[in-house]
Amino acid sequence: MAPKAASKKAPIGGKHNQKASLASKAALKGIHGKKSRKVRLTTTFHRPKTLQLSRSPKYPRKSVPHEPRLDHHKVLIHPLNTESAMKKIEENNTLVFICDVKANKRQIKAALKTLYDVDCVKVNTLVRPDGSKKAYARLTPDVDALDIAATKLNIV
């Protein structure tokens, strides 16, 4: 068998060398050779929105979180046992309470549920002229407001 012929190599001035020389020239020049101006379509300039990272503090600013400022005992101050309130209890199945001024209807409803185990259909509130908040809690039909007032509230 005859010896194999030497493998052909690309000529020195070939296609690959030409590409490499163009690439090296472009690298030396930099990328800013063919920069075009951005066309502005409005007369006003809007500052671009930049990345806003969320905070990741190194230490907590408060050592201990605050207790809830309005717990269930602070929401309901005391039940009301005036004549009109007693009429509401007997006729409308509604309990009447004096509440904290900052308490909202959801908090009042939750406080009634935890303290007295009663469900409310709805809660109506008003702020009295003396600055205290009054809440009318309409109870579900299966619960008797008079019974709750006598046993749990001790106002009848």
Long-range contacts (C-beta under 8 A, 24 or more apart in sequence): 69-102, 70-100, 70-102, 70-103, 70-107, 72-110, 72-111, 72-114, 72-115, 73-111, 73-115, 74-100, 74-103, 75-99, 75-100, 75-103, 75-107, 75-108, 75-110, 75-111, 76-108, 76-111, 76-112, 76-115, 76-135, 77-132, 79-149, 79-153, 79-155, 80-134, 81-155, 86-156, 88-136, 89-145, 89-146, 89-149, 89-156, 90-145, 90-146, 92-138, 92-145, 93-138, 93-139, 93-141, 93-143, 93-144, 93-145, 94-136, 94-137, 94-138, 94-139, 94-145, 95-136, 95-137, 95-139, 95-145, 95-148, 95-149, 95-153, 96-134, 96-135, 96-136, 96-137, 97-134, 97-135, 97-137, 98-132, 98-133, 98-134, 98-135, 99-125, 99-132, 99-133, 99-134, 99-135, 100-133, 101-127, 101-131, 101-132, 101-133, 103-133, 105-135, 108-135, 108-137, 109-137, 112-137, 116-148, 116-152, 116-153, 118-143, 118-148, 119-143
